[in-house]
């Protein structure tokens, strides 16, 4: 698998919709997440009549031999609830209590209650494709719940509050099978399921379900001693087989250098084969259908107060802001436009 070639594309997919312009918790569009590729708990999904899926399915074609080996990596974001708690002293007692607060200022830094995200990558043992025809494999996984506390002392060491980060459990499974299509060609089927139990799914709000969901879920697939077949532009002899591939919440495309066929990205958003990040782009902006120049200019026109909230609310937002503010003028000019793939025009027109 060509991990280097796929990494930047996969990272952009992972954080698509993570935080939207104007990149502040107070902005209405950031009070509810709209990430692509969310795989919800089964009971919650079924209670919603399937509107929010609990299965992501990828089907694609691979050509190879008896030694063709498949690699599968599942990547997603796991949300972490970061709550701010203010320390209050009880009257006539040295004992302190902590109460939830939307914001808390300590040493000139304002802390916000927010949803952070942790990257997860799960892999399964490599499989011989022909073996998967006879024995499909299923690989359960479980991410346990966790909670950590970070104290917020002032300059004298007195604790004024704390940050409490909470992660819920996620239970799931990766199912892999292969089906013969023609001589040397198989259809791969990879299903990712979220079977996290919920005591009573009916009253669960979407925000609560998201804490037990795989967010921005996608697959990285690699093959050795074989090659993937493009589903967008398959050979004539395999067009019907490509059309019969059924994908749910996934769009498998070839990645890497043009012509390479050993790596495939099954993305939650529509891509073309061999997608590329424009070399003029300084970094991810997280925003759907982003246009680097417009978003960069908008960030630069924010007020100092808006930038402060952006900087103090989220580490990735802070890095985005600092990168944008330090863009050299010549780099900004490159974002204005570039011509590629020019062809000579015939002097005579039909």
Order of alpha helices (4+ residues) and beta strands (2+ residues): alpha-alpha-beta-beta-beta-beta-beta-beta-alpha-beta-beta-beta-beta-beta-alpha-beta-alpha-beta-beta-alpha-alpha-alpha-alpha
